[in-house]
């Protein structure tokens, strides 16, 4: 409703290329639904609202209308979609992850072991623990996890990602051996090199992104 009422508001594009209405339109929707736009907690650019807060009569009306509707789901899968299913799914997962990151209102608990050292949680006071307060990097950890998922699935769609680890040109020659056999050898003009260590680190990051997707699959909601 907020977007309909603010139809003149132009979409803004985020760092991932996703377009959405300005934050003030979302805040207007929060006010229509809850009578307030004040977040329960705010860490950096992340805002978190208590899902049990006050609901306006308008919110209750729309929830009632929504409860009467039936969601229509139609999925078409062709035979070639499962020939490379990991690639096909990435086309769906990448834009969904980007939209989730752009529109999320909170973040789940992220195991500190899954994050880089600079995002490890700071030691909380007894009062903070008792109140269930989040630490200063709570939402940053979730953003980092989402970014790693996006990186992994985006790379899955890029057939040329390994090219960055190759340089030079091949000069392959055949060396004749005794008994009629031959051997492939490098010619004098062969300059080809492959960065094995760099490739291994890059691939490890991809695999970790897929691992995080599985581990936090049930947290992919808003």
Rosetta constraint file for C-alpha pairs under 8 A:
AtomPair CA 1 CA 5 HARMONIC 6.10 0.50
AtomPair CA 1 CA 29 HARMONIC 7.25 0.50
AtomPair CA 2 CA 6 HARMONIC 6.05 0.50
AtomPair CA 2 CA 25 HARMONIC 6.26 0.50
AtomPair CA 2 CA 26 HARMONIC 7.17 0.50
AtomPair CA 2 CA 28 HARMONIC 6.25 0.50
AtomPair CA 2 CA 29 HARMONIC 4.96 0.50
AtomPair CA 2 CA 32 HARMONIC 7.78 0.50
AtomPair CA 3 CA 7 HARMONIC 5.85 0.50
AtomPair CA 3 CA 21 HARMONIC 7.40 0.50
AtomPair CA 3 CA 25 HARMONIC 6.55 0.50
AtomPair CA 3 CA 26 HARMONIC 8.00 0.50
AtomPair CA 3 CA 29 HARMONIC 7.95 0.50
AtomPair CA 6 CA 25 HARMONIC 6.96 0.50
AtomPair CA 9 CA 21 HARMONIC 6.81 0.50
AtomPair CA 9 CA 22 HARMONIC 7.38 0.50
AtomPair CA 9 CA 25 HARMONIC 7.93 0.50
AtomPair CA 10 CA 21 HARMONIC 6.54 0.50
AtomPair CA 10 CA 22 HARMONIC 7.55 0.50
AtomPair CA 11 CA 19 HARMONIC 5.72 0.50
AtomPair CA 11 CA 20 HARMONIC 4.96 0.50
AtomPair CA 11 CA 21 HARMONIC 4.62 0.50
AtomPair CA 11 CA 22 HARMONIC 6.52 0.50
AtomPair CA 12 CA 19 HARMONIC 5.41 0.50
AtomPair CA 12 CA 20 HARMONIC 5.60 0.50
AtomPair CA 12 CA 21 HARMONIC 6.07 0.50
AtomPair CA 12 CA 22 HARMONIC 6.17 0.50
AtomPair CA 13 CA 17 HARMONIC 5.56 0.50
AtomPair CA 13 CA 18 HARMONIC 5.45 0.50
AtomPair CA 13 CA 19 HARMONIC 4.44 0.50
AtomPair CA 13 CA 20 HARMONIC 6.69 0.50
AtomPair CA 14 CA 18 HARMONIC 5.56 0.50
AtomPair CA 14 CA 19 HARMONIC 6.56 0.50
AtomPair CA 14 CA 102 HARMONIC 7.60 0.50
AtomPair CA 16 CA 98 HARMONIC 6.81 0.50
AtomPair CA 18 CA 98 HARMONIC 7.20 0.50
AtomPair CA 18 CA 99 HARMONIC 6.85 0.50
AtomPair CA 18 CA 102 HARMONIC 7.68 0.50
AtomPair CA 21 CA 25 HARMONIC 6.29 0.50
AtomPair CA 21 CA 26 HARMONIC 7.34 0.50
AtomPair CA 22 CA 26 HARMONIC 6.98 0.50
AtomPair CA 23 CA 27 HARMONIC 6.18 0.50
AtomPair CA 24 CA 28 HARMONIC 6.10 0.50
AtomPair CA 25 CA 29 HARMONIC 6.38 0.50
AtomPair CA 26 CA 30 HARMONIC 6.29 0.50
AtomPair CA 27 CA 31 HARMONIC 6.25 0.50
AtomPair CA 27 CA 37 HARMONIC 5.73 0.50
AtomPair CA 28 CA 32 HARMONIC 6.28 0.50
AtomPair CA 28 CA 37 HARMONIC 7.63 0.50
AtomPair CA 29 CA 33 HARMONIC 6.16 0.50
AtomPair CA 30 CA 34 HARMONIC 5.76 0.50
AtomPair CA 30 CA 35 HARMONIC 7.06 0.50
AtomPair CA 30 CA 36 HARMONIC 6.49 0.50
AtomPair CA 30 CA 37 HARMONIC 5.60 0.50
AtomPair CA 31 CA 35 HARMONIC 4.32 0.50
AtomPair CA 31 CA 36 HARMONIC 4.67 0.50
AtomPair CA 31 CA 37 HARMONIC 5.52 0.50
AtomPair CA 32 CA 36 HARMONIC 7.96 0.50
AtomPair CA 32 CA 56 HARMONIC 7.10 0.50
AtomPair CA 32 CA 58 HARMONIC 7.00 0.50
AtomPair CA 32 CA 59 HARMONIC 7.25 0.50
AtomPair CA 33 CA 55 HARMONIC 5.96 0.50
AtomPair CA 33 CA 56 HARMONIC 5.44 0.50
AtomPair CA 33 CA 57 HARMONIC 7.99 0.50
AtomPair CA 33 CA 58 HARMONIC 6.41 0.50
AtomPair CA 33 CA 59 HARMONIC 4.71 0.50
AtomPair CA 34 CA 53 HARMONIC 7.14 0.50
AtomPair CA 34 CA 54 HARMONIC 5.38 0.50
AtomPair CA 34 CA 55 HARMONIC 4.76 0.50
AtomPair CA 34 CA 56 HARMONIC 5.34 0.50
AtomPair CA 34 CA 59 HARMONIC 7.36 0.50
AtomPair CA 35 CA 54 HARMONIC 7.40 0.50
AtomPair CA 35 CA 55 HARMONIC 7.52 0.50
AtomPair CA 35 CA 56 HARMONIC 6.53 0.50
AtomPair CA 38 CA 49 HARMONIC 7.93 0.50
AtomPair CA 39 CA 47 HARMONIC 5.83 0.50
AtomPair CA 39 CA 48 HARMONIC 5.55 0.50
AtomPair CA 39 CA 49 HARMONIC 4.94 0.50
AtomPair CA 39 CA 50 HARMONIC 7.76 0.50
AtomPair CA 40 CA 47 HARMONIC 7.51 0.50
AtomPair CA 40 CA 48 HARMONIC 5.64 0.50
AtomPair CA 40 CA 49 HARMONIC 4.80 0.50
AtomPair CA 40 CA 50 HARMONIC 5.99 0.50
AtomPair CA 41 CA 47 HARMONIC 5.93 0.50
AtomPair CA 41 CA 48 HARMONIC 5.17 0.50
AtomPair CA 41 CA 49 HARMONIC 6.83 0.50
AtomPair CA 42 CA 46 HARMONIC 5.77 0.50
AtomPair CA 42 CA 47 HARMONIC 4.60 0.50
AtomPair CA 42 CA 48 HARMONIC 6.33 0.50
AtomPair CA 43 CA 47 HARMONIC 6.61 0.50
AtomPair CA 43 CA 136 HARMONIC 6.56 0.50
AtomPair CA 43 CA 137 HARMONIC 7.89 0.50
AtomPair CA 43 CA 139 HARMONIC 7.23 0.50
AtomPair CA 46 CA 105 HARMONIC 7.35 0.50
AtomPair CA 46 CA 106 HARMONIC 7.05 0.50
AtomPair CA 46 CA 139 HARMONIC 6.68 0.50
AtomPair CA 47 CA 105 HARMONIC 6.08 0.50
AtomPair CA 47 CA 106 HARMONIC 6.47 0.50
AtomPair CA 48 CA 105 HARMONIC 5.40 0.50
AtomPair CA 48 CA 106 HARMONIC 4.86 0.50
AtomPair CA 49 CA 53 HARMONIC 7.93 0.50
AtomPair CA 49 CA 105 HARMONIC 6.97 0.50
AtomPair CA 49 CA 106 HARMONIC 7.44 0.50
AtomPair CA 55 CA 59 HARMONIC 5.97 0.50
AtomPair CA 55 CA 60 HARMONIC 6.68 0.50
AtomPair CA 56 CA 60 HARMONIC 6.39 0.50
AtomPair CA 57 CA 61 HARMONIC 6.05 0.50
AtomPair CA 58 CA 62 HARMONIC 6.30 0.50
AtomPair CA 59 CA 63 HARMONIC 6.18 0.50
AtomPair CA 60 CA 64 HARMONIC 6.15 0.50
AtomPair CA 61 CA 65 HARMONIC 6.27 0.50
AtomPair CA 62 CA 66 HARMONIC 6.03 0.50
AtomPair CA 63 CA 67 HARMONIC 6.13 0.50
AtomPair CA 64 CA 68 HARMONIC 6.68 0.50
AtomPair CA 65 CA 69 HARMONIC 6.79 0.50
AtomPair CA 77 CA 81 HARMONIC 6.32 0.50
AtomPair CA 78 CA 82 HARMONIC 7.56 0.50
AtomPair CA 79 CA 83 HARMONIC 6.96 0.50
AtomPair CA 80 CA 84 HARMONIC 7.25 0.50
AtomPair CA 81 CA 85 HARMONIC 5.74 0.50
AtomPair CA 81 CA 88 HARMONIC 6.02 0.50
AtomPair CA 82 CA 88 HARMONIC 7.53 0.50
AtomPair CA 84 CA 88 HARMONIC 6.39 0.50
AtomPair CA 85 CA 89 HARMONIC 6.06 0.50
AtomPair CA 86 CA 90 HARMONIC 6.44 0.50
AtomPair CA 86 CA 156 HARMONIC 7.99 0.50
AtomPair CA 87 CA 91 HARMONIC 7.06 0.50
AtomPair CA 87 CA 156 HARMONIC 6.31 0.50
AtomPair CA 87 CA 157 HARMONIC 6.40 0.50
AtomPair CA 88 CA 92 HARMONIC 7.44 0.50
AtomPair CA 89 CA 93 HARMONIC 6.14 0.50
AtomPair CA 90 CA 94 HARMONIC 5.81 0.50
AtomPair CA 90 CA 153 HARMONIC 5.46 0.50
AtomPair CA 90 CA 154 HARMONIC 7.17 0.50
AtomPair CA 90 CA 156 HARMONIC 6.88 0.50
AtomPair CA 90 CA 157 HARMONIC 6.79 0.50
AtomPair CA 91 CA 95 HARMONIC 7.27 0.50
AtomPair CA 91 CA 157 HARMONIC 7.43 0.50
AtomPair CA 92 CA 96 HARMONIC 6.48 0.50
AtomPair CA 93 CA 97 HARMONIC 6.03 0.50
AtomPair CA 93 CA 153 HARMONIC 7.24 0.50
AtomPair CA 94 CA 98 HARMONIC 6.27 0.50
AtomPair CA 94 CA 150 HARMONIC 5.83 0.50
AtomPair CA 94 CA 153 HARMONIC 6.08 0.50
AtomPair CA 94 CA 154 HARMONIC 6.31 0.50
AtomPair CA 95 CA 99 HARMONIC 6.11 0.50
AtomPair CA 96 CA 100 HARMONIC 6.09 0.50
AtomPair CA 97 CA 101 HARMONIC 6.20 0.50
AtomPair CA 97 CA 146 HARMONIC 6.97 0.50
AtomPair CA 97 CA 149 HARMONIC 7.75 0.50
AtomPair CA 97 CA 150 HARMONIC 6.45 0.50
AtomPair CA 98 CA 102 HARMONIC 6.23 0.50
AtomPair CA 98 CA 150 HARMONIC 7.12 0.50
AtomPair CA 99 CA 103 HARMONIC 6.10 0.50
AtomPair CA 100 CA 104 HARMONIC 5.50 0.50
AtomPair CA 100 CA 220 HARMONIC 7.69 0.50
AtomPair CA 100 CA 221 HARMONIC 7.40 0.50
AtomPair CA 100 CA 222 HARMONIC 7.02 0.50
AtomPair CA 101 CA 143 HARMONIC 7.07 0.50
AtomPair CA 101 CA 146 HARMONIC 6.93 0.50
AtomPair CA 103 CA 222 HARMONIC 7.83 0.50
AtomPair CA 104 CA 222 HARMONIC 5.55 0.50
AtomPair CA 105 CA 222 HARMONIC 6.63 0.50
AtomPair CA 106 CA 139 HARMONIC 7.17 0.50
AtomPair CA 106 CA 222 HARMONIC 7.65 0.50
AtomPair CA 107 CA 138 HARMONIC 7.51 0.50
AtomPair CA 107 CA 139 HARMONIC 5.65 0.50
AtomPair CA 107 CA 142 HARMONIC 5.96 0.50
AtomPair CA 108 CA 139 HARMONIC 7.95 0.50
AtomPair CA 108 CA 142 HARMONIC 6.90 0.50
AtomPair CA 108 CA 219 HARMONIC 6.46 0.50
AtomPair CA 109 CA 138 HARMONIC 7.13 0.50
AtomPair CA 109 CA 142 HARMONIC 7.66 0.50
AtomPair CA 110 CA 114 HARMONIC 7.30 0.50
AtomPair CA 110 CA 138 HARMONIC 7.49 0.50
AtomPair CA 110 CA 141 HARMONIC 6.42 0.50
AtomPair CA 110 CA 142 HARMONIC 6.31 0.50
AtomPair CA 111 CA 115 HARMONIC 7.45 0.50
AtomPair CA 112 CA 119 HARMONIC 7.62 0.50
AtomPair CA 112 CA 120 HARMONIC 5.56 0.50
AtomPair CA 112 CA 121 HARMONIC 6.94 0.50
AtomPair CA 112 CA 141 HARMONIC 7.99 0.50
AtomPair CA 114 CA 212 HARMONIC 7.96 0.50
AtomPair CA 115 CA 119 HARMONIC 6.23 0.50
AtomPair CA 115 CA 120 HARMONIC 6.88 0.50
AtomPair CA 115 CA 141 HARMONIC 6.59 0.50
AtomPair CA 115 CA 144 HARMONIC 7.55 0.50
AtomPair CA 115 CA 145 HARMONIC 7.58 0.50
AtomPair CA 116 CA 120 HARMONIC 6.99 0.50
AtomPair CA 119 CA 137 HARMONIC 5.90 0.50
AtomPair CA 119 CA 140 HARMONIC 7.16 0.50
AtomPair CA 119 CA 141 HARMONIC 6.17 0.50
AtomPair CA 120 CA 137 HARMONIC 7.23 0.50
AtomPair CA 121 CA 135 HARMONIC 6.09 0.50
AtomPair CA 121 CA 136 HARMONIC 7.05 0.50
AtomPair CA 121 CA 137 HARMONIC 6.00 0.50
AtomPair CA 121 CA 138 HARMONIC 7.04 0.50
AtomPair CA 122 CA 135 HARMONIC 6.33 0.50
AtomPair CA 122 CA 136 HARMONIC 6.95 0.50
AtomPair CA 122 CA 137 HARMONIC 7.72 0.50
AtomPair CA 123 CA 135 HARMONIC 7.89 0.50
AtomPair CA 124 CA 128 HARMONIC 5.95 0.50
AtomPair CA 124 CA 129 HARMONIC 6.43 0.50
AtomPair CA 124 CA 135 HARMONIC 6.84 0.50
AtomPair CA 125 CA 129 HARMONIC 6.36 0.50
AtomPair CA 126 CA 130 HARMONIC 6.07 0.50
AtomPair CA 127 CA 131 HARMONIC 6.14 0.50
AtomPair CA 128 CA 132 HARMONIC 6.11 0.50
AtomPair CA 128 CA 133 HARMONIC 5.11 0.50
AtomPair CA 128 CA 134 HARMONIC 7.73 0.50
AtomPair CA 129 CA 133 HARMONIC 6.12 0.50
AtomPair CA 134 CA 138 HARMONIC 5.93 0.50
AtomPair CA 137 CA 141 HARMONIC 6.05 0.50
AtomPair CA 138 CA 142 HARMONIC 6.89 0.50
AtomPair CA 139 CA 143 HARMONIC 6.24 0.50
AtomPair CA 140 CA 144 HARMONIC 6.09 0.50
AtomPair CA 141 CA 145 HARMONIC 6.24 0.50
AtomPair CA 142 CA 146 HARMONIC 6.21 0.50
AtomPair CA 143 CA 147 HARMONIC 6.14 0.50
AtomPair CA 144 CA 148 HARMONIC 6.26 0.50
AtomPair CA 145 CA 149 HARMONIC 6.33 0.50
AtomPair CA 145 CA 209 HARMONIC 7.72 0.50
AtomPair CA 145 CA 212 HARMONIC 6.91 0.50
AtomPair CA 146 CA 150 HARMONIC 6.14 0.50
AtomPair CA 147 CA 151 HARMONIC 6.02 0.50
AtomPair CA 148 CA 152 HARMONIC 6.19 0.50
AtomPair CA 148 CA 205 HARMONIC 7.77 0.50
AtomPair CA 148 CA 206 HARMONIC 7.85 0.50
AtomPair CA 148 CA 208 HARMONIC 7.78 0.50
AtomPair CA 148 CA 209 HARMONIC 5.00 0.50
AtomPair CA 148 CA 212 HARMONIC 7.89 0.50
AtomPair CA 149 CA 153 HARMONIC 6.30 0.50
AtomPair CA 149 CA 209 HARMONIC 4.51 0.50
AtomPair CA 149 CA 210 HARMONIC 6.35 0.50
AtomPair CA 149 CA 212 HARMONIC 6.77 0.50
AtomPair CA 149 CA 213 HARMONIC 6.03 0.50
AtomPair CA 150 CA 154 HARMONIC 5.83 0.50
AtomPair CA 150 CA 209 HARMONIC 7.68 0.50
AtomPair CA 151 CA 155 HARMONIC 6.05 0.50
AtomPair CA 151 CA 206 HARMONIC 7.14 0.50
AtomPair CA 151 CA 209 HARMONIC 7.12 0.50
AtomPair CA 152 CA 156 HARMONIC 6.37 0.50
AtomPair CA 152 CA 205 HARMONIC 7.32 0.50
AtomPair CA 152 CA 206 HARMONIC 4.49 0.50
AtomPair CA 152 CA 207 HARMONIC 7.16 0.50
AtomPair CA 152 CA 208 HARMONIC 7.92 0.50
AtomPair CA 152 CA 209 HARMONIC 5.12 0.50
AtomPair CA 152 CA 210 HARMONIC 6.40 0.50
AtomPair CA 153 CA 157 HARMONIC 6.71 0.50
AtomPair CA 153 CA 206 HARMONIC 7.84 0.50
AtomPair CA 153 CA 209 HARMONIC 7.83 0.50
AtomPair CA 153 CA 210 HARMONIC 7.65 0.50
AtomPair CA 154 CA 158 HARMONIC 6.67 0.50
AtomPair CA 155 CA 159 HARMONIC 7.75 0.50
AtomPair CA 155 CA 161 HARMONIC 6.75 0.50
AtomPair CA 155 CA 206 HARMONIC 7.50 0.50
AtomPair CA 162 CA 166 HARMONIC 7.31 0.50
AtomPair CA 162 CA 199 HARMONIC 7.25 0.50
AtomPair CA 165 CA 194 HARMONIC 5.61 0.50
AtomPair CA 165 CA 195 HARMONIC 5.04 0.50
AtomPair CA 165 CA 196 HARMONIC 7.59 0.50
AtomPair CA 165 CA 198 HARMONIC 6.91 0.50
AtomPair CA 165 CA 199 HARMONIC 6.29 0.50
AtomPair CA 166 CA 192 HARMONIC 7.26 0.50
AtomPair CA 166 CA 193 HARMONIC 5.86 0.50
AtomPair CA 166 CA 194 HARMONIC 4.73 0.50
AtomPair CA 166 CA 195 HARMONIC 6.59 0.50
AtomPair CA 167 CA 191 HARMONIC 7.75 0.50
AtomPair CA 167 CA 192 HARMONIC 5.69 0.50
AtomPair CA 167 CA 193 HARMONIC 5.43 0.50
AtomPair CA 167 CA 194 HARMONIC 6.69 0.50
AtomPair CA 168 CA 190 HARMONIC 7.58 0.50
AtomPair CA 168 CA 191 HARMONIC 4.68 0.50
AtomPair CA 168 CA 192 HARMONIC 4.06 0.50
AtomPair CA 168 CA 193 HARMONIC 6.12 0.50
AtomPair CA 169 CA 189 HARMONIC 7.98 0.50
AtomPair CA 169 CA 190 HARMONIC 5.89 0.50
AtomPair CA 169 CA 191 HARMONIC 5.13 0.50
AtomPair CA 169 CA 192 HARMONIC 4.69 0.50
AtomPair CA 170 CA 186 HARMONIC 7.77 0.50
AtomPair CA 170 CA 189 HARMONIC 7.63 0.50
AtomPair CA 170 CA 190 HARMONIC 4.91 0.50
AtomPair CA 170 CA 191 HARMONIC 6.32 0.50
AtomPair CA 170 CA 192 HARMONIC 5.35 0.50
AtomPair CA 171 CA 186 HARMONIC 5.87 0.50
AtomPair CA 171 CA 187 HARMONIC 4.91 0.50
AtomPair CA 171 CA 188 HARMONIC 7.14 0.50
AtomPair CA 171 CA 189 HARMONIC 5.62 0.50
AtomPair CA 171 CA 190 HARMONIC 4.30 0.50
AtomPair CA 171 CA 191 HARMONIC 7.59 0.50
AtomPair CA 172 CA 184 HARMONIC 6.67 0.50
AtomPair CA 172 CA 185 HARMONIC 5.93 0.50
AtomPair CA 172 CA 186 HARMONIC 4.96 0.50
AtomPair CA 172 CA 187 HARMONIC 5.41 0.50
AtomPair CA 172 CA 190 HARMONIC 7.20 0.50
AtomPair CA 173 CA 184 HARMONIC 5.80 0.50
AtomPair CA 173 CA 185 HARMONIC 5.39 0.50
AtomPair CA 173 CA 186 HARMONIC 6.08 0.50
AtomPair CA 173 CA 187 HARMONIC 5.70 0.50
AtomPair CA 174 CA 182 HARMONIC 6.22 0.50
AtomPair CA 174 CA 183 HARMONIC 5.52 0.50
AtomPair CA 174 CA 184 HARMONIC 4.74 0.50
AtomPair CA 174 CA 185 HARMONIC 6.13 0.50
AtomPair CA 175 CA 182 HARMONIC 5.39 0.50
AtomPair CA 175 CA 183 HARMONIC 4.99 0.50
AtomPair CA 175 CA 184 HARMONIC 6.18 0.50
AtomPair CA 175 CA 185 HARMONIC 6.60 0.50
AtomPair CA 176 CA 180 HARMONIC 7.13 0.50
AtomPair CA 176 CA 181 HARMONIC 6.26 0.50
AtomPair CA 176 CA 182 HARMONIC 4.39 0.50
AtomPair CA 176 CA 183 HARMONIC 6.44 0.50
AtomPair CA 177 CA 181 HARMONIC 5.04 0.50
AtomPair CA 177 CA 182 HARMONIC 5.07 0.50
AtomPair CA 177 CA 183 HARMONIC 6.97 0.50
AtomPair CA 186 CA 190 HARMONIC 6.00 0.50
AtomPair CA 195 CA 199 HARMONIC 6.10 0.50
AtomPair CA 196 CA 200 HARMONIC 6.12 0.50
AtomPair CA 197 CA 201 HARMONIC 6.32 0.50
AtomPair CA 198 CA 202 HARMONIC 6.18 0.50
AtomPair CA 199 CA 203 HARMONIC 6.02 0.50
AtomPair CA 200 CA 204 HARMONIC 6.03 0.50
AtomPair CA 201 CA 205 HARMONIC 6.36 0.50
AtomPair CA 202 CA 206 HARMONIC 6.52 0.50
AtomPair CA 203 CA 207 HARMONIC 6.26 0.50
AtomPair CA 204 CA 208 HARMONIC 6.10 0.50
AtomPair CA 205 CA 209 HARMONIC 6.21 0.50
AtomPair CA 206 CA 210 HARMONIC 6.55 0.50
AtomPair CA 207 CA 211 HARMONIC 6.23 0.50
AtomPair CA 208 CA 212 HARMONIC 6.12 0.50
AtomPair CA 209 CA 213 HARMONIC 6.26 0.50
AtomPair CA 210 CA 214 HARMONIC 6.46 0.50
AtomPair CA 211 CA 215 HARMONIC 6.18 0.50
AtomPair CA 212 CA 216 HARMONIC 5.91 0.50
AtomPair CA 212 CA 217 HARMONIC 7.92 0.50
AtomPair CA 213 CA 217 HARMONIC 5.48 0.50
AtomPair CA 216 CA 220 HARMONIC 6.91 0.50
